[in-house]
């Protein structure tokens, strides 16, 4: 009887261990599946180079967003949105949300979205004081080493 209980205990532990390991693999696979590639949403053949005034900065995961008004030569204003890196990546490069308050001037370089709208992927953001920050980190961005 005691040997049967020992055998049952061993099998139970084995199945629990397999379940825990399986859940671990599943938990690490889901974020990888959810993350998109640069080329899925943005056009590497269409660079953007814009200057404007910040209207909103969203410091959110998995990617932050910057919205800014760009005034064209004819006076029309377009609100652009560009995807940035994750908040912790931006902070580690020295860019804080406080640098991108509404009304702040910005110069953004990056790539246009494939959807044809006023959206893009920011590779860098430069502030009026001359500080420039790498804001994109996708490994398949054109020019990424």
C-alpha positions as CSV (number, residue, x, y, z in Angstrom):
1,X,0.0,0.0,0.0
2,X,2.8,2.4,0.9
3,X,4.6,1.7,-2.4
4,X,1.4,2.5,-4.3
5,X,1.0,5.8,-2.5
6,X,4.6,6.7,-3.2
7,X,4.1,5.8,-6.9
8,X,0.9,7.9,-7.1
9,X,2.8,10.8,-5.5
10,X,5.6,10.6,-8.0
11,X,3.2,10.6,-10.9
12,X,1.3,13.5,-9.5
13,X,4.5,15.5,-9.1
14,X,5.6,14.7,-12.6
15,X,2.3,15.9,-14.1
16,X,2.4,19.1,-12.0
17,X,5.9,19.8,-13.1
18,X,5.0,19.2,-16.8
19,X,2.1,21.5,-16.4
20,X,4.2,24.3,-14.8
21,X,6.8,24.0,-17.6
22,X,4.1,24.1,-20.3
23,X,2.5,27.2,-18.8
24,X,6.0,28.8,-18.7
25,X,6.5,28.2,-22.4
26,X,3.0,29.4,-23.2
27,X,3.6,32.6,-21.2
28,X,6.8,33.5,-23.0
29,X,5.3,32.6,-26.4
30,X,2.2,34.9,-26.2
31,X,4.2,38.2,-26.1
32,X,6.4,37.1,-29.0
33,X,3.3,36.3,-31.1
34,X,1.7,39.6,-30.2
35,X,4.6,41.8,-31.2
36,X,4.5,42.9,-34.8
37,X,7.4,43.4,-37.3
38,X,8.2,46.9,-38.6
39,X,7.5,45.9,-42.2
40,X,4.0,44.7,-41.3
41,X,2.8,48.3,-40.6
42,X,5.4,50.7,-41.9
43,X,7.0,51.4,-45.3
44,X,10.8,51.4,-45.2
45,X,10.8,53.1,-48.6
46,X,8.9,56.1,-47.4
47,X,10.9,58.1,-44.9
48,X,9.3,61.0,-42.9
49,X,11.0,64.1,-41.7
50,X,8.6,66.4,-39.8
51,X,8.7,69.3,-37.3
52,X,5.7,70.3,-35.2
53,X,4.2,71.0,-31.8
54,X,3.4,68.2,-29.4
55,X,-0.3,67.7,-28.7
56,X,-0.1,64.5,-26.6
57,X,2.5,61.9,-25.5
58,X,1.2,58.4,-24.4
59,X,3.8,56.5,-22.3
60,X,2.2,53.1,-22.6
61,X,3.4,49.5,-23.2
62,X,4.2,47.9,-25.5
63,X,4.9,51.1,-27.5
64,X,4.6,54.7,-26.6
65,X,3.0,57.2,-29.0
66,X,3.7,60.8,-29.8
67,X,1.1,63.1,-31.4
68,X,2.1,66.5,-32.8
69,X,0.6,69.1,-35.1
70,X,2.5,69.8,-38.4
71,X,1.6,73.1,-40.2
72,X,1.9,72.8,-44.0
73,X,3.1,75.7,-46.2
74,X,-0.6,76.5,-47.1
75,X,-1.4,76.9,-43.4
76,X,-3.3,73.6,-43.0
77,X,-2.5,71.7,-39.8
78,X,-2.3,67.9,-39.6
79,X,-2.1,66.0,-36.4
80,X,0.5,63.2,-36.8
81,X,0.9,60.1,-34.6
82,X,4.2,58.2,-34.4
83,X,5.0,55.0,-32.6
84,X,7.9,55.1,-30.2
85,X,9.7,52.5,-28.2
86,X,8.5,51.2,-24.8
87,X,8.5,53.7,-22.0
88,X,11.4,52.0,-20.2
89,X,13.5,52.0,-23.3
90,X,12.9,55.7,-23.9
91,X,13.7,56.5,-20.2
92,X,16.9,54.5,-20.4
93,X,18.0,56.7,-23.4
94,X,17.3,59.8,-21.4
95,X,13.9,60.8,-23.0
96,X,11.3,61.5,-20.4
97,X,7.6,62.1,-20.9
98,X,8.2,65.5,-19.4
99,X,10.3,66.4,-22.5
100,X,7.2,65.9,-24.7
101,X,4.6,68.1,-23.0
102,X,1.9,69.7,-25.1
103,X,3.3,72.8,-26.8
104,X,6.9,71.5,-27.0
105,X,8.5,71.7,-30.4
106,X,9.8,68.4,-31.9
107,X,11.6,67.2,-35.0
108,X,10.8,63.6,-35.9
109,X,12.5,61.3,-38.4
110,X,11.1,57.9,-39.2
111,X,8.9,56.1,-41.7
112,X,5.4,56.4,-42.9
113,X,2.7,53.9,-42.1
114,X,1.3,51.7,-44.9
115,X,-2.3,52.7,-44.1
116,X,-1.9,56.1,-45.9
117,X,-2.8,58.1,-42.9
118,X,-0.8,60.7,-40.8
119,X,0.9,57.9,-38.9
120,X,4.4,56.6,-38.7
121,X,7.3,55.0,-36.9
122,X,9.7,57.4,-35.2
123,X,13.3,56.5,-35.4
124,X,14.5,59.7,-33.7
125,X,13.1,62.7,-32.0
126,X,15.1,66.0,-31.6
127,X,14.1,68.7,-29.1
128,X,14.7,72.4,-29.6
129,X,17.7,72.3,-27.2
130,X,19.5,70.0,-29.6
131,X,19.1,66.8,-27.7
132,X,18.3,63.9,-30.0
133,X,17.0,60.5,-29.0
134,X,16.7,57.2,-30.7
135,X,13.0,56.4,-30.3
136,X,12.6,53.3,-32.4
137,X,14.2,49.9,-31.8
138,X,12.6,47.4,-34.2
139,X,15.5,45.2,-35.4
140,X,14.1,45.2,-39.0
141,X,13.8,48.9,-39.4
142,X,15.7,50.2,-42.5
143,X,19.2,51.2,-41.5
144,X,19.1,49.2,-38.2
145,X,22.4,47.5,-37.5
